[in-house]
Amino acid sequence: MSDTPPDRLCVNPRSPFYDEAMLERGIGVRFNGTERTNVEEYCVSEGWVRLPVGKSLDRRGNAMTMKANGKVEVWFLDTAAPAQD
């Protein structure tokens, strides 16, 4: 496996960007300088994350999410975290 996380990853198994092997390894996400643990999906190249909004659910039982734009940094949790700028 490579030491570089994918450019885009989603935790929903129905998404085409879902990758179970990557998620099992563990991904750390820093969004606008703050480490986030509740990210549903991210895209580094486009600079956005999808975050849950409260405890609201859609009609399929998935968390309602909002898309937030900003600087996204990702790393594998089994390696050292990147230094913060």
C-alpha positions as semicolon CSV with decimal commas, in nm:
position;residue;x (nm);y (nm);z (nm)
1;M;0,000;0,000;0,000
2;S;0,115;0,353;-0,065
3;D;0,189;0,605;0,209
4;T;-0,027;0,870;0,042
5;P;-0,399;0,881;0,125
6;P;-0,642;0,906;-0,167
7;D;-0,741;1,247;-0,302
8;R;-1,107;1,175;-0,229
9;L;-1,260;0,931;0,019
10;C;-1,608;0,866;0,159
11;V;-1,726;0,658;0,457
12;N;-2,059;0,565;0,291
13;P;-2,037;0,217;0,129
14;R;-2,278;0,324;-0,148
15;S;-2,038;0,595;-0,269
16;P;-1,801;0,529;-0,563
17;F;-1,526;0,688;-0,348
18;Y;-1,561;0,433;-0,066
19;D;-1,248;0,225;0,001
20;E;-1,270;-0,015;0,295
21;A;-0,896;-0,093;0,302
22;M;-0,808;0,276;0,337
23;L;-1,068;0,332;0,609
24;E;-0,945;0,030;0,809
25;R;-0,596;0,177;0,803
26;G;-0,729;0,502;0,950
27;I;-0,733;0,850;0,798
28;G;-0,664;1,172;0,985
29;V;-0,822;1,491;0,850
30;R;-0,727;1,849;0,930
31;F;-0,970;2,109;0,794
32;N;-0,869;2,479;0,809
33;G;-0,608;2,399;1,075
34;T;-0,845;2,200;1,302
35;E;-0,827;1,823;1,329
36;R;-1,173;1,677;1,256
37;T;-1,303;1,334;1,351
38;N;-1,655;1,360;1,207
39;V;-1,579;1,398;0,834
40;E;-1,814;1,195;0,611
41;E;-1,628;1,267;0,284
42;Y;-1,336;1,481;0,172
43;C;-1,164;1,597;-0,146
44;V;-0,814;1,742;-0,113
45;S;-0,777;1,871;-0,471
46;E;-1,109;2,059;-0,466
47;G;-1,064;2,172;-0,103
48;W;-1,385;2,059;0,068
49;V;-1,519;1,828;0,336
50;R;-1,868;1,698;0,401
51;L;-1,970;1,722;0,769
52;P;-2,282;1,596;0,949
53;V;-2,537;1,855;1,061
54;G;-2,659;1,776;1,412
55;K;-2,844;1,449;1,456
56;S;-3,073;1,495;1,154
57;L;-3,121;1,196;0,925
58;D;-3,239;1,177;0,565
59;R;-3,512;0,937;0,451
60;R;-3,258;0,655;0,407
61;G;-3,125;0,691;0,762
62;N;-2,798;0,862;0,665
63;A;-2,676;1,171;0,847
64;M;-2,767;1,503;0,686
65;T;-2,446;1,670;0,573
66;M;-2,317;2,009;0,463
67;K;-2,026;2,080;0,235
68;A;-1,762;2,319;0,372
69;N;-1,481;2,468;0,162
70;G;-1,128;2,531;0,290
71;K;-0,781;2,382;0,325
72;V;-0,787;2,002;0,364
73;E;-0,491;1,794;0,485
74;V;-0,507;1,415;0,521
75;W;-0,271;1,146;0,652
76;F;-0,276;0,785;0,762
77;L;-0,314;0,739;1,136
78;D;-0,059;0,456;1,141
79;T;0,210;0,707;1,036
80;A;0,311;1,033;1,200
81;A;0,074;1,329;1,163
82;P;0,197;1,609;0,935
83;A;0,342;1,916;1,103
84;Q;0,102;2,206;1,129
85;D;0,202;2,527;0,947
